[in-house]
Amino acid sequence: MSNSIIGYCAAFLTTTAFIPQAIHSWRTKDLSSISLSMYLLFTLGVALWVWYGYVNESWPVVVANAITLVISTSILYLKIRIDFFKI
């Protein structure tokens, strides 16, 4: 099995793992158990992985982390909106 196939499989699994949390967060608006500092650091780290993958032309890294970045940013946005703006 090629490294790219392994990379895309890993990317699919780790990226889709965030989808249930995003759906739950948006449906319930309950993010009380989610740490703001953790999601800030995580989202920044994912953005850096996208950059790293792009610079190194590692498309499984870019694709997986770009999708994860969108999902984690949406959860982070909701967390900030609820915690600071009580919306």
Distance bins in CASP14 RR format, pairs under 12 A and 6 or more apart:
PFRMAT RR
TARGET T0000
AUTHOR 0000-0000-0000
RMODE 2
METHOD distances of the structure
MODEL  1
1 7 0 0 0 0 1 0 0 0 0 0 0
1 8 0 0 0 0 0 1 0 0 0 0 0
1 9 0 0 0 0 1 0 0 0 0 0 0
1 10 0 0 0 0 0 1 0 0 0 0 0
2 8 0 0 0 0 1 0 0 0 0 0 0
2 9 0 0 0 0 0 1 0 0 0 0 0
2 60 0 0 0 0 0 1 0 0 0 0 0
3 9 0 0 0 0 0 1 0 0 0 0 0
3 10 0 0 0 0 0 1 0 0 0 0 0
3 58 0 0 0 0 1 0 0 0 0 0 0
3 59 0 0 0 0 0 1 0 0 0 0 0
3 60 0 0 0 0 1 0 0 0 0 0 0
3 61 0 0 0 0 0 1 0 0 0 0 0
4 10 0 0 0 0 0 1 0 0 0 0 0
4 11 0 0 0 0 0 1 0 0 0 0 0
4 57 0 0 0 0 0 1 0 0 0 0 0
4 58 0 0 0 0 1 0 0 0 0 0 0
4 59 1 0 0 1 0 0 0 0 0 0 0
4 60 1 0 0 1 0 0 0 0 0 0 0
4 61 0 0 0 0 0 1 0 0 0 0 0
4 63 0 0 0 0 0 1 0 0 0 0 0
4 64 0 0 0 0 0 1 0 0 0 0 0
5 11 0 0 0 0 0 1 0 0 0 0 0
5 12 0 0 0 0 0 1 0 0 0 0 0
5 60 0 0 0 0 1 0 0 0 0 0 0
6 12 0 0 0 0 0 1 0 0 0 0 0
6 13 0 0 0 0 0 1 0 0 0 0 0
6 60 0 0 0 0 1 0 0 0 0 0 0
7 13 0 0 0 0 1 0 0 0 0 0 0
7 14 0 0 0 0 1 0 0 0 0 0 0
7 15 0 0 0 0 0 1 0 0 0 0 0
7 53 0 0 0 0 0 1 0 0 0 0 0
7 58 0 0 0 0 1 0 0 0 0 0 0
7 59 0 0 0 0 1 0 0 0 0 0 0
7 60 1 0 1 0 0 0 0 0 0 0 0
7 61 0 0 0 0 1 0 0 0 0 0 0
7 62 0 0 0 0 0 1 0 0 0 0 0
7 63 0 0 0 0 1 0 0 0 0 0 0
7 64 1 0 0 1 0 0 0 0 0 0 0
7 65 0 0 0 0 0 1 0 0 0 0 0
8 14 0 0 0 0 0 1 0 0 0 0 0
8 15 0 0 0 0 0 1 0 0 0 0 0
8 58 0 0 0 0 0 1 0 0 0 0 0
8 59 0 0 0 0 1 0 0 0 0 0 0
8 60 1 0 1 0 0 0 0 0 0 0 0
8 61 0 0 0 0 0 1 0 0 0 0 0
8 62 0 0 0 0 0 1 0 0 0 0 0
8 63 1 0 0 1 0 0 0 0 0 0 0
8 64 1 0 0 1 0 0 0 0 0 0 0
8 67 0 0 0 0 0 1 0 0 0 0 0
9 15 0 0 0 0 0 1 0 0 0 0 0
9 16 0 0 0 0 0 1 0 0 0 0 0
9 60 0 0 0 0 1 0 0 0 0 0 0
9 64 0 0 0 0 0 1 0 0 0 0 0
10 16 0 0 0 0 0 1 0 0 0 0 0
10 17 0 0 0 0 0 1 0 0 0 0 0
10 58 0 0 0 0 0 1 0 0 0 0 0
10 60 1 0 0 1 0 0 0 0 0 0 0
10 61 0 0 0 0 1 0 0 0 0 0 0
10 63 0 0 0 0 0 1 0 0 0 0 0
10 64 1 0 0 1 0 0 0 0 0 0 0
10 65 0 0 0 0 0 1 0 0 0 0 0
10 68 0 0 0 0 0 1 0 0 0 0 0
11 17 0 0 0 0 0 1 0 0 0 0 0
11 18 0 0 0 0 0 1 0 0 0 0 0
11 49 0 0 0 0 0 1 0 0 0 0 0
11 50 0 0 0 0 0 1 0 0 0 0 0
11 53 0 0 0 0 0 1 0 0 0 0 0
11 58 0 0 0 0 0 1 0 0 0 0 0
11 59 0 0 0 0 1 0 0 0 0 0 0
11 60 1 0 1 0 0 0 0 0 0 0 0
11 61 1 0 0 1 0 0 0 0 0 0 0
11 62 0 0 0 0 1 0 0 0 0 0 0
11 63 1 0 0 1 0 0 0 0 0 0 0
11 64 1 1 0 0 0 0 0 0 0 0 0
11 65 1 0 0 1 0 0 0 0 0 0 0
11 66 0 0 0 0 1 0 0 0 0 0 0
11 67 0 0 0 0 1 0 0 0 0 0 0
11 68 0 0 0 0 1 0 0 0 0 0 0
12 18 0 0 0 0 0 1 0 0 0 0 0
12 19 0 0 0 0 0 1 0 0 0 0 0
12 60 0 0 0 0 1 0 0 0 0 0 0
12 63 0 0 0 0 1 0 0 0 0 0 0
12 64 1 0 0 1 0 0 0 0 0 0 0
12 67 0 0 0 0 1 0 0 0 0 0 0
12 68 0 0 0 0 0 1 0 0 0 0 0
13 19 0 0 0 0 0 1 0 0 0 0 0
13 60 0 0 0 0 0 1 0 0 0 0 0
13 64 0 0 0 0 1 0 0 0 0 0 0
13 68 0 0 0 0 0 1 0 0 0 0 0
14 46 0 0 0 0 0 1 0 0 0 0 0
14 49 0 0 0 0 0 1 0 0 0 0 0
14 60 0 0 0 0 0 1 0 0 0 0 0
14 61 0 0 0 0 0 1 0 0 0 0 0
14 63 0 0 0 0 0 1 0 0 0 0 0
14 64 1 0 0 1 0 0 0 0 0 0 0
14 65 0 0 0 0 1 0 0 0 0 0 0
14 67 0 0 0 0 1 0 0 0 0 0 0
14 68 1 0 0 1 0 0 0 0 0 0 0
14 71 0 0 0 0 0 1 0 0 0 0 0
14 72 0 0 0 0 0 1 0 0 0 0 0
15 21 0 0 0 0 0 1 0 0 0 0 0
15 22 0 0 0 0 0 1 0 0 0 0 0
15 46 0 0 0 0 0 1 0 0 0 0 0
15 49 0 0 0 0 0 1 0 0 0 0 0
15 60 0 0 0 0 0 1 0 0 0 0 0
15 61 0 0 0 0 0 1 0 0 0 0 0
15 62 0 0 0 0 0 1 0 0 0 0 0
15 63 0 0 0 0 1 0 0 0 0 0 0
15 64 1 0 1 0 0 0 0 0 0 0 0
15 65 0 0 0 0 1 0 0 0 0 0 0
15 66 0 0 0 0 1 0 0 0 0 0 0
15 67 1 0 1 0 0 0 0 0 0 0 0
15 68 1 0 1 0 0 0 0 0 0 0 0
15 69 0 0 0 0 1 0 0 0 0 0 0
15 70 0 0 0 0 1 0 0 0 0 0 0
15 71 1 0 0 1 0 0 0 0 0 0 0
15 72 0 0 0 0 0 1 0 0 0 0 0
16 22 0 0 0 0 0 1 0 0 0 0 0
16 23 0 0 0 0 0 1 0 0 0 0 0
16 64 0 0 0 0 1 0 0 0 0 0 0
16 67 0 0 0 0 1 0 0 0 0 0 0
16 68 0 0 0 0 1 0 0 0 0 0 0
16 71 0 0 0 0 1 0 0 0 0 0 0
17 64 0 0 0 0 0 1 0 0 0 0 0
17 67 0 0 0 0 0 1 0 0 0 0 0
17 68 0 0 0 0 1 0 0 0 0 0 0
17 71 0 0 0 0 1 0 0 0 0 0 0
17 72 0 0 0 0 0 1 0 0 0 0 0
18 24 0 0 0 0 0 1 0 0 0 0 0
18 25 0 0 0 0 0 1 0 0 0 0 0
18 34 0 0 0 0 0 1 0 0 0 0 0
18 39 0 0 0 0 0 1 0 0 0 0 0
18 42 0 0 0 0 1 0 0 0 0 0 0
18 43 0 0 0 0 0 1 0 0 0 0 0
18 46 0 0 0 0 1 0 0 0 0 0 0
18 64 0 0 0 0 0 1 0 0 0 0 0
18 65 0 0 0 0 0 1 0 0 0 0 0
18 67 0 0 0 0 1 0 0 0 0 0 0
18 68 1 0 1 0 0 0 0 0 0 0 0
18 69 0 0 0 0 0 1 0 0 0 0 0
18 70 0 0 0 0 1 0 0 0 0 0 0
18 71 1 0 1 0 0 0 0 0 0 0 0
18 72 1 0 0 1 0 0 0 0 0 0 0
18 73 0 0 0 0 0 1 0 0 0 0 0
18 74 0 0 0 0 1 0 0 0 0 0 0
18 75 1 0 0 1 0 0 0 0 0 0 0
18 76 0 0 0 0 0 1 0 0 0 0 0
19 25 0 0 0 0 0 1 0 0 0 0 0
19 26 0 0 0 0 0 1 0 0 0 0 0
19 67 0 0 0 0 1 0 0 0 0 0 0
19 68 0 0 0 0 1 0 0 0 0 0 0
19 70 0 0 0 0 0 1 0 0 0 0 0
19 71 1 0 0 1 0 0 0 0 0 0 0
19 72 0 0 0 0 0 1 0 0 0 0 0
19 74 0 0 0 0 0 1 0 0 0 0 0
19 75 0 0 0 0 0 1 0 0 0 0 0
20 26 0 0 0 0 0 1 0 0 0 0 0
20 27 0 0 0 0 0 1 0 0 0 0 0
20 28 0 0 0 0 0 1 0 0 0 0 0
20 71 0 0 0 0 0 1 0 0 0 0 0
20 75 0 0 0 0 0 1 0 0 0 0 0
21 27 0 0 0 0 0 1 0 0 0 0 0
21 28 0 0 0 0 0 1 0 0 0 0 0
21 30 0 0 0 0 0 1 0 0 0 0 0
21 31 0 0 0 0 1 0 0 0 0 0 0
21 33 0 0 0 0 0 1 0 0 0 0 0
21 34 0 0 0 0 1 0 0 0 0 0 0
21 39 0 0 0 0 0 1 0 0 0 0 0
21 42 0 0 0 0 0 1 0 0 0 0 0
21 68 0 0 0 0 0 1 0 0 0 0 0
21 71 0 0 0 0 1 0 0 0 0 0 0
21 72 0 0 0 0 1 0 0 0 0 0 0
21 74 0 0 0 0 0 1 0 0 0 0 0
21 75 1 0 0 1 0 0 0 0 0 0 0
21 76 0 0 0 0 0 1 0 0 0 0 0
21 78 0 0 0 0 0 1 0 0 0 0 0
21 79 0 0 0 0 0 1 0 0 0 0 0
22 28 0 0 0 0 0 1 0 0 0 0 0
22 31 0 0 0 0 0 1 0 0 0 0 0
22 34 0 0 0 0 0 1 0 0 0 0 0
22 39 0 0 0 0 0 1 0 0 0 0 0
22 67 0 0 0 0 0 1 0 0 0 0 0
22 68 0 0 0 0 0 1 0 0 0 0 0
22 70 0 0 0 0 1 0 0 0 0 0 0
22 71 1 0 1 0 0 0 0 0 0 0 0
22 72 0 0 0 0 1 0 0 0 0 0 0
22 73 0 0 0 0 1 0 0 0 0 0 0
22 74 1 0 1 0 0 0 0 0 0 0 0
22 75 1 0 1 0 0 0 0 0 0 0 0
22 76 0 0 0 0 0 1 0 0 0 0 0
22 77 0 0 0 0 0 1 0 0 0 0 0
22 78 0 0 0 0 1 0 0 0 0 0 0
22 79 0 0 0 0 0 1 0 0 0 0 0
23 71 0 0 0 0 1 0 0 0 0 0 0
23 74 0 0 0 0 0 1 0 0 0 0 0
23 75 0 0 0 0 0 1 0 0 0 0 0
23 78 0 0 0 0 0 1 0 0 0 0 0
24 30 1 0 0 1 0 0 0 0 0 0 0
24 31 0 0 0 0 1 0 0 0 0 0 0
24 33 0 0 0 0 0 1 0 0 0 0 0
24 34 0 0 0 0 0 1 0 0 0 0 0
24 75 0 0 0 0 1 0 0 0 0 0 0
24 78 0 0 0 0 0 1 0 0 0 0 0
25 31 1 0 1 0 0 0 0 0 0 0 0
25 32 0 0 0 0 0 1 0 0 0 0 0
25 33 0 0 0 0 0 1 0 0 0 0 0
25 34 1 0 0 1 0 0 0 0 0 0 0
25 39 0 0 0 0 0 1 0 0 0 0 0
25 71 0 0 0 0 1 0 0 0 0 0 0
25 72 0 0 0 0 0 1 0 0 0 0 0
25 74 0 0 0 0 1 0 0 0 0 0 0
25 75 1 0 1 0 0 0 0 0 0 0 0
25 76 0 0 0 0 1 0 0 0 0 0 0
25 77 0 0 0 0 0 1 0 0 0 0 0
25 78 1 0 1 0 0 0 0 0 0 0 0
25 79 1 0 0 1 0 0 0 0 0 0 0
25 81 0 0 0 0 0 1 0 0 0 0 0
25 82 0 0 0 0 1 0 0 0 0 0 0
26 71 0 0 0 0 0 1 0 0 0 0 0
26 74 1 0 0 1 0 0 0 0 0 0 0
26 75 0 0 0 0 1 0 0 0 0 0 0
26 77 0 0 0 0 0 1 0 0 0 0 0
26 78 1 0 0 1 0 0 0 0 0 0 0
26 79 0 0 0 0 0 1 0 0 0 0 0
26 81 0 0 0 0 0 1 0 0 0 0 0
26 82 0 0 0 0 0 1 0 0 0 0 0
27 78 0 0 0 0 0 1 0 0 0 0 0
28 34 0 0 0 0 0 1 0 0 0 0 0
28 78 0 0 0 0 0 1 0 0 0 0 0
28 82 0 0 0 0 0 1 0 0 0 0 0
29 75 0 0 0 0 0 1 0 0 0 0 0
29 78 1 0 0 1 0 0 0 0 0 0 0
29 79 0 0 0 0 0 1 0 0 0 0 0
29 81 0 0 0 0 1 0 0 0 0 0 0
29 82 1 0 0 1 0 0 0 0 0 0 0
29 83 0 0 0 0 0 1 0 0 0 0 0
29 86 0 0 0 0 0 1 0 0 0 0 0
29 87 0 0 0 0 1 0 0 0 0 0 0
30 75 0 0 0 0 0 1 0 0 0 0 0
30 78 0 0 0 0 0 1 0 0 0 0 0
30 79 0 0 0 0 0 1 0 0 0 0 0
30 82 0 0 0 0 1 0 0 0 0 0 0
30 83 0 0 0 0 0 1 0 0 0 0 0
31 38 0 0 0 0 0 1 0 0 0 0 0
31 39 0 0 0 0 1 0 0 0 0 0 0
31 74 0 0 0 0 0 1 0 0 0 0 0
31 75 1 0 0 1 0 0 0 0 0 0 0
31 76 0 0 0 0 1 0 0 0 0 0 0
31 77 0 0 0 0 0 1 0 0 0 0 0
31 78 1 0 0 1 0 0 0 0 0 0 0
31 79 1 0 1 0 0 0 0 0 0 0 0
31 80 0 0 0 0 1 0 0 0 0 0 0
31 81 0 0 0 0 1 0 0 0 0 0 0
31 82 1 0 1 0 0 0 0 0 0 0 0
31 83 1 0 0 1 0 0 0 0 0 0 0
31 84 0 0 0 0 0 1 0 0 0 0 0
31 87 0 0 0 0 0 1 0 0 0 0 0
32 78 0 0 0 0 0 1 0 0 0 0 0
32 79 0 0 0 0 1 0 0 0 0 0 0
32 82 0 0 0 0 1 0 0 0 0 0 0
32 83 0 0 0 0 1 0 0 0 0 0 0
33 39 0 0 0 0 0 1 0 0 0 0 0
33 75 0 0 0 0 0 1 0 0 0 0 0
33 79 0 0 0 0 0 1 0 0 0 0 0
34 40 0 0 0 0 0 1 0 0 0 0 0
34 42 0 0 0 0 0 1 0 0 0 0 0
34 43 0 0 0 0 0 1 0 0 0 0 0
34 72 0 0 0 0 0 1 0 0 0 0 0
34 75 1 0 0 1 0 0 0 0 0 0 0
34 76 0 0 0 0 1 0 0 0 0 0 0
34 78 0 0 0 0 1 0 0 0 0 0 0
34 79 1 0 1 0 0 0 0 0 0 0 0
34 80 0 0 0 0 0 1 0 0 0 0 0
34 82 0 0 0 0 1 0 0 0 0 0 0
34 83 0 0 0 0 1 0 0 0 0 0 0
35 41 0 0 0 0 1 0 0 0 0 0 0
35 42 0 0 0 0 1 0 0 0 0 0 0
35 75 0 0 0 0 0 1 0 0 0 0 0
35 76 0 0 0 0 0 1 0 0 0 0 0
35 79 0 0 0 0 1 0 0 0 0 0 0
35 83 0 0 0 0 0 1 0 0 0 0 0
36 42 0 0 0 0 0 1 0 0 0 0 0
36 43 0 0 0 0 0 1 0 0 0 0 0
36 75 0 0 0 0 0 1 0 0 0 0 0
36 76 1 0 0 1 0 0 0 0 0 0 0
36 77 0 0 0 0 0 1 0 0 0 0 0
36 78 0 0 0 0 0 1 0 0 0 0 0
36 79 1 0 1 0 0 0 0 0 0 0 0
36 80 1 0 0 1 0 0 0 0 0 0 0
36 81 0 0 0 0 0 1 0 0 0 0 0
36 82 0 0 0 0 0 1 0 0 0 0 0
36 83 1 0 0 1 0 0 0 0 0 0 0
36 84 0 0 0 0 1 0 0 0 0 0 0
37 43 0 0 0 0 0 1 0 0 0 0 0
37 44 0 0 0 0 0 1 0 0 0 0 0
37 76 0 0 0 0 0 1 0 0 0 0 0
37 79 0 0 0 0 0 1 0 0 0 0 0
37 80 0 0 0 0 0 1 0 0 0 0 0
37 83 0 0 0 0 0 1 0 0 0 0 0
38 44 0 0 0 0 0 1 0 0 0 0 0
38 45 0 0 0 0 0 1 0 0 0 0 0
38 72 0 0 0 0 0 1 0 0 0 0 0
38 75 0 0 0 0 0 1 0 0 0 0 0
38 76 0 0 0 0 1 0 0 0 0 0 0
38 79 0 0 0 0 1 0 0 0 0 0 0
39 45 0 0 0 0 0 1 0 0 0 0 0
39 46 0 0 0 0 0 1 0 0 0 0 0
39 68 0 0 0 0 0 1 0 0 0 0 0
39 69 0 0 0 0 0 1 0 0 0 0 0
39 71 0 0 0 0 0 1 0 0 0 0 0
39 72 1 0 0 1 0 0 0 0 0 0 0
39 73 0 0 0 0 1 0 0 0 0 0 0
39 74 0 0 0 0 0 1 0 0 0 0 0
39 75 1 0 0 1 0 0 0 0 0 0 0
39 76 1 0 1 0 0 0 0 0 0 0 0
39 77 0 0 0 0 1 0 0 0 0 0 0
39 78 0 0 0 0 1 0 0 0 0 0 0
39 79 1 0 0 1 0 0 0 0 0 0 0
39 80 0 0 0 0 1 0 0 0 0 0 0
39 83 0 0 0 0 0 1 0 0 0 0 0
40 46 0 0 0 0 0 1 0 0 0 0 0
40 47 0 0 0 0 0 1 0 0 0 0 0
40 72 0 0 0 0 1 0 0 0 0 0 0
40 73 0 0 0 0 0 1 0 0 0 0 0
40 75 0 0 0 0 0 1 0 0 0 0 0
40 76 1 0 0 1 0 0 0 0 0 0 0
40 77 0 0 0 0 0 1 0 0 0 0 0
40 79 0 0 0 0 1 0 0 0 0 0 0
40 80 0 0 0 0 1 0 0 0 0 0 0
40 83 0 0 0 0 0 1 0 0 0 0 0
41 47 0 0 0 0 0 1 0 0 0 0 0
41 48 0 0 0 0 0 1 0 0 0 0 0
41 72 0 0 0 0 0 1 0 0 0 0 0
41 76 0 0 0 0 0 1 0 0 0 0 0
42 48 0 0 0 0 0 1 0 0 0 0 0
42 49 0 0 0 0 0 1 0 0 0 0 0
42 65 0 0 0 0 0 1 0 0 0 0 0
42 68 0 0 0 0 1 0 0 0 0 0 0
42 69 0 0 0 0 1 0 0 0 0 0 0
42 71 0 0 0 0 0 1 0 0 0 0 0
42 72 1 0 1 0 0 0 0 0 0 0 0
42 73 0 0 0 0 0 1 0 0 0 0 0
42 75 0 0 0 0 1 0 0 0 0 0 0
42 76 0 0 0 0 1 0 0 0 0 0 0
42 79 0 0 0 0 0 1 0 0 0 0 0
43 49 0 0 0 0 0 1 0 0 0 0 0
43 50 0 0 0 0 0 1 0 0 0 0 0
43 65 0 0 0 0 0 1 0 0 0 0 0
43 68 0 0 0 0 1 0 0 0 0 0 0
43 69 1 0 0 1 0 0 0 0 0 0 0
43 70 0 0 0 0 0 1 0 0 0 0 0
43 71 0 0 0 0 1 0 0 0 0 0 0
43 72 1 0 1 0 0 0 0 0 0 0 0
43 73 1 0 1 0 0 0 0 0 0 0 0
43 74 0 0 0 0 1 0 0 0 0 0 0
43 75 0 0 0 0 1 0 0 0 0 0 0
43 76 1 0 1 0 0 0 0 0 0 0 0
43 77 0 0 0 0 1 0 0 0 0 0 0
43 79 0 0 0 0 0 1 0 0 0 0 0
43 80 0 0 0 0 0 1 0 0 0 0 0
44 50 0 0 0 0 0 1 0 0 0 0 0
44 51 0 0 0 0 0 1 0 0 0 0 0
44 65 0 0 0 0 0 1 0 0 0 0 0
44 69 0 0 0 0 1 0 0 0 0 0 0
44 72 0 0 0 0 1 0 0 0 0 0 0
44 73 0 0 0 0 0 1 0 0 0 0 0
44 76 0 0 0 0 1 0 0 0 0 0 0
45 51 0 0 0 0 1 0 0 0 0 0 0
45 52 0 0 0 0 1 0 0 0 0 0 0
45 65 0 0 0 0 1 0 0 0 0 0 0
45 68 0 0 0 0 1 0 0 0 0 0 0
45 69 0 0 0 0 1 0 0 0 0 0 0
45 72 0 0 0 0 1 0 0 0 0 0 0
45 73 0 0 0 0 0 1 0 0 0 0 0
45 76 0 0 0 0 0 1 0 0 0 0 0
46 52 0 0 0 0 0 1 0 0 0 0 0
46 53 0 0 0 0 0 1 0 0 0 0 0
46 61 0 0 0 0 0 1 0 0 0 0 0
46 62 0 0 0 0 0 1 0 0 0 0 0
46 64 0 0 0 0 1 0 0 0 0 0 0
46 65 1 0 1 0 0 0 0 0 0 0 0
46 66 0 0 0 0 1 0 0 0 0 0 0
46 67 0 0 0 0 1 0 0 0 0 0 0
46 68 1 0 1 0 0 0 0 0 0 0 0
46 69 1 0 1 0 0 0 0 0 0 0 0
46 70 0 0 0 0 1 0 0 0 0 0 0
46 71 0 0 0 0 1 0 0 0 0 0 0
46 72 1 0 1 0 0 0 0 0 0 0 0
46 73 0 0 0 0 1 0 0 0 0 0 0
46 75 0 0 0 0 0 1 0 0 0 0 0
46 76 0 0 0 0 0 1 0 0 0 0 0
47 53 0 0 0 0 0 1 0 0 0 0 0
47 54 0 0 0 0 0 1 0 0 0 0 0
47 62 0 0 0 0 0 1 0 0 0 0 0
47 65 1 0 0 1 0 0 0 0 0 0 0
47 66 0 0 0 0 1 0 0 0 0 0 0
47 68 0 0 0 0 1 0 0 0 0 0 0
47 69 1 0 1 0 0 0 0 0 0 0 0
47 70 0 0 0 0 0 1 0 0 0 0 0
47 72 0 0 0 0 1 0 0 0 0 0 0
47 73 0 0 0 0 1 0 0 0 0 0 0
47 76 0 0 0 0 0 1 0 0 0 0 0
48 54 0 0 0 0 0 1 0 0 0 0 0
48 55 0 0 0 0 0 1 0 0 0 0 0
48 61 0 0 0 0 0 1 0 0 0 0 0
48 62 0 0 0 0 0 1 0 0 0 0 0
48 65 0 0 0 0 1 0 0 0 0 0 0
48 68 0 0 0 0 0 1 0 0 0 0 0
48 69 0 0 0 0 1 0 0 0 0 0 0
49 55 0 0 0 0 0 1 0 0 0 0 0
49 56 0 0 0 0 0 1 0 0 0 0 0
49 58 0 0 0 0 1 0 0 0 0 0 0
49 60 0 0 0 0 0 1 0 0 0 0 0
49 61 1 0 0 1 0 0 0 0 0 0 0
49 62 0 0 0 0 1 0 0 0 0 0 0
49 63 0 0 0 0 0 1 0 0 0 0 0
49 64 0 0 0 0 1 0 0 0 0 0 0
49 65 1 0 1 0 0 0 0 0 0 0 0
49 66 0 0 0 0 1 0 0 0 0 0 0
49 67 0 0 0 0 0 1 0 0 0 0 0
49 68 0 0 0 0 1 0 0 0 0 0 0
49 69 0 0 0 0 1 0 0 0 0 0 0
49 72 0 0 0 0 0 1 0 0 0 0 0
50 56 0 0 0 0 0 1 0 0 0 0 0
50 58 0 0 0 0 0 1 0 0 0 0 0
50 59 0 0 0 0 0 1 0 0 0 0 0
50 60 0 0 0 0 0 1 0 0 0 0 0
50 61 1 0 0 1 0 0 0 0 0 0 0
50 62 1 0 1 0 0 0 0 0 0 0 0
50 63 0 0 0 0 1 0 0 0 0 0 0
50 64 0 0 0 0 1 0 0 0 0 0 0
50 65 1 0 1 0 0 0 0 0 0 0 0
50 66 1 0 1 0 0 0 0 0 0 0 0
50 67 0 0 0 0 1 0 0 0 0 0 0
50 68 0 0 0 0 1 0 0 0 0 0 0
50 69 1 0 1 0 0 0 0 0 0 0 0
50 70 0 0 0 0 0 1 0 0 0 0 0
50 72 0 0 0 0 0 1 0 0 0 0 0
50 73 0 0 0 0 0 1 0 0 0 0 0
51 58 0 0 0 0 0 1 0 0 0 0 0
51 61 0 0 0 0 1 0 0 0 0 0 0
51 62 0 0 0 0 1 0 0 0 0 0 0
51 65 0 0 0 0 1 0 0 0 0 0 0
51 66 0 0 0 0 0 1 0 0 0 0 0
51 69 0 0 0 0 0 1 0 0 0 0 0
52 58 1 0 0 1 0 0 0 0 0 0 0
52 61 1 0 0 1 0 0 0 0 0 0 0
52 62 0 0 0 0 1 0 0 0 0 0 0
52 64 0 0 0 0 0 1 0 0 0 0 0
52 65 0 0 0 0 1 0 0 0 0 0 0
52 66 0 0 0 0 0 1 0 0 0 0 0
53 59 1 0 0 1 0 0 0 0 0 0 0
53 60 0 0 0 0 1 0 0 0 0 0 0
53 61 1 0 1 0 0 0 0 0 0 0 0
53 62 1 0 1 0 0 0 0 0 0 0 0
53 63 0 0 0 0 1 0 0 0 0 0 0
53 64 0 0 0 0 1 0 0 0 0 0 0
53 65 1 0 0 1 0 0 0 0 0 0 0
53 66 0 0 0 0 1 0 0 0 0 0 0
54 60 0 0 0 0 0 1 0 0 0 0 0
54 61 0 0 0 0 1 0 0 0 0 0 0
54 62 1 0 1 0 0 0 0 0 0 0 0
54 63 0 0 0 0 0 1 0 0 0 0 0
54 65 0 0 0 0 1 0 0 0 0 0 0
54 66 0 0 0 0 1 0 0 0 0 0 0
55 61 0 0 0 0 0 1 0 0 0 0 0
55 62 0 0 0 0 1 0 0 0 0 0 0
56 62 0 0 0 0 1 0 0 0 0 0 0
58 64 0 0 0 0 1 0 0 0 0 0 0
58 65 0 0 0 0 1 0 0 0 0 0 0
59 65 0 0 0 0 0 1 0 0 0 0 0
59 66 0 0 0 0 0 1 0 0 0 0 0
60 66 0 0 0 0 0 1 0 0 0 0 0
60 67 0 0 0 0 0 1 0 0 0 0 0
61 67 0 0 0 0 0 1 0 0 0 0 0
61 68 0 0 0 0 0 1 0 0 0 0 0
61 69 0 0 0 0 0 1 0 0 0 0 0
62 68 0 0 0 0 0 1 0 0 0 0 0
62 69 0 0 0 0 0 1 0 0 0 0 0
63 69 0 0 0 0 0 1 0 0 0 0 0
63 70 0 0 0 0 0 1 0 0 0 0 0
64 70 0 0 0 0 0 1 0 0 0 0 0
64 71 0 0 0 0 0 1 0 0 0 0 0
64 72 0 0 0 0 0 1 0 0 0 0 0
65 71 0 0 0 0 0 1 0 0 0 0 0
65 72 0 0 0 0 1 0 0 0 0 0 0
65 73 0 0 0 0 0 1 0 0 0 0 0
66 72 0 0 0 0 0 1 0 0 0 0 0
66 73 0 0 0 0 0 1 0 0 0 0 0
67 73 0 0 0 0 0 1 0 0 0 0 0
67 74 0 0 0 0 0 1 0 0 0 0 0
68 74 0 0 0 0 0 1 0 0 0 0 0
68 75 0 0 0 0 0 1 0 0 0 0 0
68 76 0 0 0 0 0 1 0 0 0 0 0
69 75 0 0 0 0 0 1 0 0 0 0 0
69 76 0 0 0 0 0 1 0 0 0 0 0
69 77 0 0 0 0 0 1 0 0 0 0 0
70 76 0 0 0 0 0 1 0 0 0 0 0
70 77 0 0 0 0 0 1 0 0 0 0 0
71 77 0 0 0 0 0 1 0 0 0 0 0
71 78 0 0 0 0 0 1 0 0 0 0 0
72 78 0 0 0 0 0 1 0 0 0 0 0
72 79 0 0 0 0 0 1 0 0 0 0 0
73 79 0 0 0 0 0 1 0 0 0 0 0
73 80 0 0 0 0 0 1 0 0 0 0 0
74 80 0 0 0 0 0 1 0 0 0 0 0
74 81 0 0 0 0 0 1 0 0 0 0 0
75 81 0 0 0 0 0 1 0 0 0 0 0
75 82 0 0 0 0 0 1 0 0 0 0 0
76 82 0 0 0 0 0 1 0 0 0 0 0
76 83 0 0 0 0 0 1 0 0 0 0 0
76 84 0 0 0 0 0 1 0 0 0 0 0
77 83 0 0 0 0 0 1 0 0 0 0 0
77 84 0 0 0 0 0 1 0 0 0 0 0
77 85 0 0 0 0 0 1 0 0 0 0 0
77 87 0 0 0 0 0 1 0 0 0 0 0
78 84 0 0 0 0 0 1 0 0 0 0 0
78 85 0 0 0 0 0 1 0 0 0 0 0
78 87 0 0 0 0 1 0 0 0 0 0 0
79 85 0 0 0 0 0 1 0 0 0 0 0
79 87 0 0 0 0 0 1 0 0 0 0 0
80 86 0 0 0 0 0 1 0 0 0 0 0
80 87 0 0 0 0 1 0 0 0 0 0 0
81 87 1 0 1 0 0 0 0 0 0 0 0
END
